[in-house]
Amino acid sequence: MNTHTALTPEPAPPARIPPPSKHHLALMIWLCVFPTLTALNLVLGNWLVTLSPVVRTFVLATLAVPIVIYGLMPHLHRTRARLLAPKASVTAGRPAG
């Protein structure tokens, strides 16, 4: 057995970031949905104006939902975790009392 590895302390496990509250999740979704819908309207606006409101909404939702869920939200969740990680590790090491 290598004594060097036996004496080396194991790194502490990363602090677990709790899931966002309903209010934080609503804000995160809004931060993704609003710019996505704005961009889609700017890019497709001339084509969308010729469609009925129901078809226009269907097209926007069909394009926006995958962009938000698979494209933007994972990045926002990672950003949130990075922002909260230092706070979580500081409070995890703080003595109770």
C-alpha positions, 0 to 999 in steps of 0.5 A: 500500500502506498503511504502517500495516497493513504495520507492524502485527504480526499477532496470534499464532495461538491455542495449540492445546489437545491433546485430553484424555487417556483419563483426562481424557476418562473423567472428563469423560464421568462428570461429564456422565453421572452428573448426567444419569442422576440427573436422569432418574431423579428426573424419570422415576422413578415411570414407570421403576419399572414397567418391566423393567430392560432396558426401563428401561436402554434408555429411560435410555440413549436419553435420556441419550446425546444429552443428554450428547454433543450437550448437555453434552460440547461445553460441557465441552470448551469449558470445558476449552479455556478453562482450559488456554488460558492455560497453553498460551500461557505454555508456548508462549512459554517458551524451550526449555532 
